[in-house]
Amino acid sequence: MFLFLIHFTDIRKSFDQEPLGAKVLKDNPIQLLCRAPRGEPDPEVYWERDGVRVDTQDLHYLQTQDGSLIISTAWMSDTGNYTCIAENIAGKRKSETASVYVYGRYLAFHSAGSFTLIFLSNSSI
């Protein structure tokens, strides 16, 4: 007598929640929502910025259990295109790209032929 065990693998095609782009002032937090497609086995969920995997071991980034990405304190270098990725042995799915733009406040002075630019991070005038 033979016993065959068949195990099906699957990953759904669409995300339950796609990330949305954001513009954020430097030094503020950003949250990019992502609810990855379900699959069997459960897919690994991770993020890429401009095609490079985001290192969530870095304390600057936090990936929540549902797959969302939190950037604790936005730096200018966090500007870029973010993609949420879900992957298991059945396949790989990529979310729509979310563009993040981090900006800063600045003061510009022009007098007597000179130009001065002062960057103000989270200050108010």
N, C-alpha and C positions, 0 to 999 in steps of 0.2 A: 504494500500500500504506500502510495506517495502522497505527501502533503505539500501543496504548493501555496506559498504565501505571496500574495501580490500586494505591493505597496504603491499607491498612486502618489505622484507628486504634481503640484500645481502652483501657479501664482496668478492671481487675477490681473487683468489688464490695466485697470484704472485705480488711481489713488482716491481714497475717501476724502482727503483734504490736500489740496495743492498749496505750496508756499506762494506767498505774494511778495512782490518787491517792496522796498521801504527806503525812505530817506530819513536819516537820523543824525542828530547833532552829536559830534564827537563826545566821548565819555559817557554816553547814555546806553542803556541796554537795548538789544534788538531780539525779538523772538520771531523765528521763521517756522510757521506751522507746517507739519507734515503728518498725515495719517496714511501710511503705506498700504498697498494692497495686501490682503491676506493671502496666505499660501500654505501649502503642506509640503515640506515642513515650514515652520514660521520663517519668513525671510529675515536676513540680516539687513538692518537699515543703517545707512551712513550718508554723509553729505560730501559733496565736492564743491570747491570754490574755483572757478575758472579751470575746471578739469582736473584739479588736484584734490585728493582726499583731505578733508578737514581732520586735524588731529584732535580728537575729543579727549585725549589724555592731558592736553594742555588745559590748565584751569581757566583759561580765557573763554573756552567753549564748554557748553553743557548740552548733551543730548538727552532729552527726556525719554521716559519709557515708551511714550506713544510715537517717538521718532522726531519730534520737533527739535529745533536747534536754538539755543539761547546763547547770545554773545553778551557776556556780562558787562563789558565796558567797550563800546565801539571805538576802534582806532581808525585812522584814515586808511590804513593798510587792509582793513576789513571790506573796503569797497570792492565789489566784484559781482559775478554771476554765480548764484548758489543753486545747486540741484540736489534734491533728495533722491536717494537710490535704494531700492529694495531688491534683494537678490537671494535666491536659493538655487538648489540644483535643477529646478524646473525652468529657471530663466532669470532675467534681469529687467527691471522696470525703472525708468527715469521719470521724475516729475517734470512739469514745466519749469523753466528757469526763472528764478526770482532775482531781479537786479537790486543790489543793495548799494546805496550811495551814502557815505559818511561825510559830513561837511562840518566845517568849523566857523566860528564867528571871527571877524577880524575888523580892525579899524585901519583906515587908510588916511594918511596925512600927506599933503603935498604943499610944500612951501619953499620958496627961494631956490627952485630948481632941484630940490631933493624929494624923494618919495620914501615914506616910511610905512611899513605894514606891520601891525601888531596883531598877533593871533590871540584871541580870547577863547578859551576852551568852553567852559560852562558858565562863564561870568555874564552878568547883565550890566548894562551901562546905566 
